[in-house]
Amino acid sequence: MVAFEALARWTHPLRGVIPPEQFIPVAEDIGMIGAITDRVLSGACAAASGWPDRLTVSVNLPVRQLREGEALLGRVETILRDSRV
């Protein structure tokens, strides 16, 4: 193994697993996608911080967030610094 991918999943207490293609658009529409992305990225980096240097992790970012430019870059830099990745 050389790499891992962080995947966001939502398990609803009554409806079971809700796939990303259903909850991501809703999260974007109600303005929660930034919080979800930050949480997934933080969790992935926290996990990766204890791994050997040869291992990597990938986190997919929603297209809408990529349009944030510097704001997104600042949040990613903060998460990377805080997790010491």
N, C-alpha and C positions, 0 to 999 in steps of 0.2 A: 504494500500500500504506500502511496505517495501523497494522496490528497483526499479530502473530504468535502462534501457540499452540505451546507446548512439549509434545511428545508423547514418552512413554516407550515404548521398544521394546527387546526383548531378542532378540538373535540367538544362538541356541544353536549350538555348533560342529557338532553332528550333526543336530539337528532343524530347523535354520533359524530363521526368525522366529517367535517365540512372541508371540501377541497379548496386549494388556493384560488382556482379560477372562479369560485363563487364568493369567497370572502374578501379577496384583494380589491376587486372593483368597488365593493361596498365601503371598505376602509378608505379607499381613495376619495369616494364621493362625500363621506362624512368627515374627512380631514384627519383620520386616525392612522394613515399609512406611515407617516413619519415616526410615530411612536412605535408601531409594530416593527418597522425596519430597524430602528435603533435597538430595540430589545433583541431581535434576532441577531443582529451584528454583534451586540455586546455579549450575548450568550456564546456565539461561535468563537469570538476572540478569547473569552474567558476560558473556554475549553481548550483552545489551541495554545494558550499560554503555557500549558504544562506539557506540551508535546515536544518530541525531538525536533530540532531545526529542519530536518529534511522533509517533514510533513507540512502540508499546506491546507487551507480551508478556503472555500469559495462561498460567497453569499450573493444571490441574485438581488438586484435592486430594481424596483418598478421604474418604468420609463419616466413617469411624472416626476420622480425624485431626481433623476439624472438632469432634468431641466433646472433644478435648483442651483446648480453650479457651485459657487463658493460656499453657500450655506451648507450644502451636503458635504462638501469636502471638509469643512470645519468640523462637522459632527463626526465624520469618519476618522479624522485625525485625532480628535479627543478620545474616541472609543479605543483606537489603537494605542494611544499613549497610556490611557488609564489601565488597559489590560496588559500592557507591556509586551505587546506582540510586535 
